[in-house]
Amino acid sequence: MEVVGFAVDEFHNVFSGKSESEALRMSLTIKTLVNSLAKPMIVMGIPGLEHQIDANEELRQRFERKVYLEDPRVSSQDDVLEMRKVLQALNAVLPHEGDCDLGTKGMQIRLLYAAQCRFGSVVDLVRSACEFGAMERQETVALKNYASAYRDVAPQAKREEKDNAFLMPLDIVHSLVKQMQDKQLRAGARS
């Protein structure tokens, strides 16, 4: 099998129980390893691991993307309001075309559906769409970039244009989000 990357589990143990000099030596070793690998490196650990990495001068710039396996669901009106604040802040600093303005309710509904009502996944989709726009040397992020970002993370069976949250009519996306949220409420009531 071809090696496509390297994964390190329980990466938080790099820091736990180490003296300052041992932790520095370990950080320098990991920095050298990451710099020498031509393949992606994934590290996994407990909640709070990102703070340990960010606090470490040697490692902070070595890990680009953070994914939280316990991605909170957007299930209440308060969650939607919190998500809206984050998206409006992102919209203020990221140049978007009018049809994908993050401050609009329509775009927020599209993002909710595409991310399966998961907060971290919404933010990750925005980041990914910006990367697609940057790769094409665009000055603004366009709806086609969001469609590409969705295809990049969608299950194989949902990658067709007819299933793409950023290409289907907004009223259909809105009803699908409503169905998804109703299903989550029913599942929550049973547990």
N, C-alpha and C positions, 0 to 999 in steps of 0.2 A: 504493500500500500504506500502511496505517496504521502509524505508528511506535509500537512497543510498548516500546521501551527502547533503550539505547545500550551498546555494548561497546567496550572499549579493550584491544587486545592489547599484549603486551610492556610491561605497566605498570611493570615493574621498572626500565625505562630512565628513568623519572621520577626515580629516586634515583641511578642509577649515574653516576659521573664528575662529579657536581655539587658545587660548594662549599656550605658550610653556608647561606650567604645565598641562593644559587640554589635549593637544595632547599626552603628555607622559602617563597620566592616561588612556586615550583611548587605546593607544598602548599596555600598560600592560594588560588591560582587554582583548583585542583581542588576545594577545599572550597566555593568560591563556585559552581562549576559544578554540583556534586552538590546543593547547597542550592537551586539555581534550577530544576533539572529536576523536572518532575512525573512523570517516567517512571523505571523502574528503570535503574540503571547497573551494568554488569558489567565487572569488570577481570580480566584474565588475565595470568599471568606465571610466572616460574620458581619452583621450590620455594624457600621462604624468603621469598616476597613478603609472606605474612601477618605475618611478624616485622617487616618494614620498615613495613608499615601500622600495626601495633600500637605501634611505637616512635614514631610520628609523632603528636604531640598533635592536630594539625589534622585528621588523617584517621581516627584510631582509631574514632570514633563514627559515621563516615559510611558504613561498609560493614558490613552486618548479618550476612551469612551467608557462610561460607567453604566451598567445595567443593573437595576434592582429587581431581584427575583420576586420580592414581595411588593409588586407594583400596586399601589392602592387604587381601588375602583372609584370612579366618579358615579356615586349613586344617590346623593342627596342634592337638594337645591343649594346648600352651603358649598358642597364640593364643586358644583357647576360655577358658582360665583368665584371661588378661589381659582379655578382653572381659567376663567375669563380674565381675571386680573393678571395672571401669568402670561396669557396669550396677548393681552393688550400691551404689556411691558415688552414682550418680544417684538410685537408689531412696531413699537416706537423706535426700535434700534435696527430692525431688519427691513430693508426696502422690499415691499411686496407690491405686485400689480393689484389693481382694483378688484379683480374677480377672486382673489385669494387673500383679501385683507383679514388678518387674524382677529380684528376687532368686531367683525360681523358675526351675527348669530348663525348664518348659513355655514360659514367656514368652521365655526366651532362644532356644529352638528356633524359636518363631514369628518372632522378630526376625531370626534368621539366614536363614530362608527368605525372608522379605519383602525382605531387603536383599541377597539373592543371595550370602550369605556374605562380604559386604564390611564391614569394620570401621567405616569412616567413615559408610557408609550406615545402619548400625544406630544410631549416635549421632544421625544426622540424622532418622531416623524417630521417635526418642524426642522430640527437639526439636519436630518437626512435630506429634506427638500432643498435646504440652503446649500448643502454640499453638491447636489445635482445641478443647481443653478450656477454655482461657482465653477464646476467642471466645464460647463458650456460657456463660461465667461460672460454670463448675463449680468446686467446691472441691477435687475430686480428679480425676485423669486416669482415664478409663474405657476399657474395651476398644473401645467404639464410636469413640473418638478415634483409636485405633491403626488401626482398620479404615478410617477416613477418611484418615489419613495414608498408608496403603498405596495406596488408590485414587488419591491425589494423585500418586504417583510410579510406579505400575505401568504397564507397557505397555498400550496400548489394548485389546489382545486378552485381557488378564488382569485386567480391572477388575470382572468379575462377582463376585457373592457367593461362588459355588462355588470361585473361585480365590483368595479373600482369606485370607491366612495367619492372620488374627485371627478369622475366622468359621468356618473348617473344623475338623473334629475334630483334636485334638492328635496322635493316632496317625498320621494321614495326613500331617500336616506333618512329623512326625519321619521317616517313611519317605522323603518328598521331599527333606529335608535330607541324609539318608544317600546317596540317589541323586546329589544334586548334588555332594557331597564325593567320592564314588567316581569320578564323571566328571572332576572336577578332578585327582584323583590319577592317573588314566589319561592325561589330557592332559599332565600334568607329567612323567610317565614317558617319554612319546613325545618330548618336546622336549629 
